[in-house]
Amino acid sequence: MAGARAWGLFAAVSVLWGVPYLFIGVALRSGFGPVSLAAARVVLAALVLAPFGLRRARRELLRGRGGRLAVLAVVEVVVPFVLIPVGEQTVASGTAAVVIATEPLFVLVTGLVLGTRARPGTAAVIGLLVGLGGVAVLSGVAGGGIGVVPLVAAAACYAVGAVLISHWFGDVPALGVAAAMLAIAAPLLVVATLVLEPLPTPTLAGLAAIGALGVGATAVGFVAFFALVATSGPDHAALITYAAPVVAVACGALLLHEPLGPRTLLGTALVFAGAWLATRPRPAQPPSRE
């Protein structure tokens, strides 16, 4: 990754995608429920992103794919955006971010199930086991336990969504897909809020957290991430998987006074090591001598 622009974008995305866990924690403490939090975040993000992401050329590419977009909106936005605050009701924000970093492990599994990925090598299998071991360690951290389950499910949803985007929308600019997903997810989450939760009465801090989540972390975060991909390539951009949780853990420790015990550090190290092993390229096979 070379150049000041590339490093600047990398730092920006690391922060934009690392701080949401902090803001989710603030919003939950300020009167929002998990569903209303997700709805407010997505509505704001859709309002900001749709005018840029759904220009005419992109709308033409998405025409006739409404059913697939709806599935993607549910899998990639509606479900995980609700599950993460559900998990953060009992799990520290930094720990939540690290559990979400298991997404590459589930991308590997999803690709195998759907037949879009070659059989994994030994290192990838070891990485999968190491990463899951890290999740098991984190589930034993104080305040973890059952709260880790919805976070693991959210990571799995992100992974399935990533594979579906690649499989179904490889010919569509990523920003267009993101804007369409948010536009579909927003009304679904509003209806879910009206059915499942009382209307929130948030504090000023909660409203500020929602604004930061919707505009900064989601809308601006998507734009910055796709700019990073265009500048540095997808391989370098994928390093955000490791950088964003570090930001989240630091924010949780410094601003929310979340403890950083040895078990948390061990679990974090195992998750990162597992994700790296599971996603690193397989070494090239030596040419045949026949």
N, C-alpha and C positions, 0 to 999 in steps of 0.2 A: 504494500500500500504506500504509494509515493505521492508527494505533493501536499502543500498546506491545505488545499481544498478537501482532499480525501480525508486527512486527519481531522480537520475541522468538522466534517460531516459525521465521521465516526464518533467523535466526542459528543456531538449534539444528539445523535440517535441513542448513544449509550445512556445519556442523561434522560432524554425524553421517554425512553422505554424502561428506565430503571426507577424513576420517581413515581410512576403510577401506583405502585404498591403502597407507598407512603400516603398518597392522596386518597386511595381507597380506604385505608385505615382511618384517616381523618374524617372522611365522609360518613363512614359507618358510625363513628363516635358522635356525629353531629346530626343524627336524625334520619338518615337514609337507610332503607333496607336494601338487601342485595339486588332485588329486581328493579326498584326505582332508581338506584344508583346506576345500574347498567343502562336503563332507559334514558336517563338524563344525559349520561355521557355520550351515548350513541346518537341521540337527537342532535346535540350540539355538533358533534363531529360530522354528521351527515349534512347539516346546514352549511358548514364551512367547506367541506370537501366536494360536495356534489357539483357546484358550478364549475369547478376546475376539472374534476375527474370524469364528468359525463358530457363532454363535448360531443358534437354531432358524429364525428368519425368513430368515436368509441361506442356511442349508442348503436351505430349501425353494426359494429362487430358483435354486440351483445344481443342483437335482435334474434328472437326465436329461441333464446336460452333461458327464458324466465324460470322454468322449473328447476334447472340446475342452479341458477343463481339463488333461488329460494332455499334449496338444500344447503348450499354453501353459506348463505347468510345465517342459517340456524346453527350449522356445525362450527363455523369459524368465528361468529360474533355472538349470537344470542346465548347459546349454552355456556361457552367459556366465560363471557363477560358477567354472567350471573354466578357461575361456580366459583370464580376467584374471590369475590367478596364473601360468598358463603364460607369458603375456607378461611378467609382472613378474620372471620368472627372469633376464631379460636387460635389461629396460627399467626405468628409474628410476620410482619410484612416482608422482612428480608428472607425468612425461611420460605415464604410463599413464592418469592421470585426464584429461589434456587430450585424448588420443586418444578416450577414451570419450565426451567432450563432442561428438564428431561425430554422436552419435545423431540430432539433429534433421535432419541431412542425409539420413540413411537413412530416417527417417520420411517425408520428402518423396518419396523414390524408391519406397518400399514402397507409399505411398498411390497413386502413379501406376500402379504395376504392378497393384495390386488393384482399381483403378478407384474408390477411395474418396476421391480428392482431385482437384480441378480442375487443369487444365493450369497449370504454374507460369509466373509472369511472368519478365521478363528478370532482375530482381533476384535471384529465387530460383535461377535457373540460374547466375548469376555467383557467388552464395553457395556453391552446391554445388562449383563449380570452385575457388573460393578456399579452402574448407574442406579439400578433398582436397589442394590444394597445401600447406596447413599440415601435413597428415599426412606428405606427402612430405618436407617439411623436417625434421620430427621424426624420421623414419626415418633421417636422416643424423646425428642426434645420437649421440655416443659411447655405446655400449651399446644403441642402438636397432636399426636394421636389421630383420632377419627377425622379431625379437620384437614389432614393431609389428603384424604380420599377425594374430595371434590377438586382439589388442586391437581392431583394426578389425572383425574378425568378431564380437566380443562386442558392440560398439556396434550393428552391424547386427542382431544377435539382439534386443537391447533394443528397437530400432525396430520390428521385425516384431511383437514381443510387444505393444508399445504399441498398434499398429494393430489387432491381433487382440482385445485387451481392449476397445477402443472398439467394434469391430464385433460381437463375440460376447457381451460382458457389460456393455453399456451400461446395463442395467436392474438390475445388482447392485451394492450398495455396494462401493467399491474395497477396503476392508479385508477384506471377505469373500473377494474374488478373491485377494488377496495371501495370506491365510491358507491357502486351499485349494491354491494353487500350491506353497507351501512344504511343506504336508503331503504332497503327492504327490511332490515332488522329493526329500524327505528319504530315503525308503527306496531310491529309484533311485540316489542318490549313495552311500549306504552299500554297496549291492551293487557299484557300480562301483569303489569303493575296495577291496573285498575281492578283486575280480578283477584290477584293474590296478596296484595299489600294495601294497608291504609296509606293515603297520601302523606308524604313526608312533611315535616315542619322543621326544615334544616336551619342551622345557625348560619351566620355569615361565613364562618370558617368552612362549613360544609358546602355552601354555594361556591366559594372560591376554589375548593378542592374539585368540585364537579367541573367548573370552568377550565381548570388546569388539565383535568383528565380529557375532557371532550375536545377542546381546542388545541392544547399543547401536545399531550401525549398521544392522542389518537389522530387528529387531522394533520397537524404539523409533523407529527412523528412519522406517519405514512409517507408524506411528501419527502421528508429528509431521508428516510430509508431508501426510497426508490432512486433518489438522487445519488445516494451512496453506491447503490448497485450499479448505476450508470457510470459512475466515476471510477470505482475500484473493482467492479466485477462481483458476482455473487459469492465467490469463495471468501473474499475478504469481508464482505458484508455479513456473512454468516457468523463471523467472530462476535457479533453483537450478542449472540447466545450466551457468551461467557462474560462480556463486559457489563451488560445491563444488570444482571443479578448482583455484581460487585457493587454497583452504584446503589442498588436497592438495599443491600445489607448495610452499607455505610450510612445511608439515610436513616434506616431504621434504628441503628445503634446510636447515631449522633442526635437525631431529632425526636425519636420516640423512646429513646433509652431502652431499646430492646437488648437483652443480654447476648453476648457472643461467647458462649461456653465452648469447651473442647468438642462436645458432641456436635454442635452446630458447625464448627469448622471442619470436623472430620466428614460429616455428611455432605457439606458443600464440596469438599475436595473430591469425594467419591463421585458425586454427580457430574462434576466438570470432567474428571478423568474418563468416566464412562461415556459421556457424550462425545469427547474427543476421539476415543478409540472406535466408537460406533460409526463415526462419520468421516474419519480420515480415509484418503484414497488408498485402495489396495495397491501394493507394489506390482509393477509390471512384470509379467512372466518372461523369463529368459527365452530367446528365440530357440526353436527346435534345431537340433543338429542333424536331423535326418535329411 
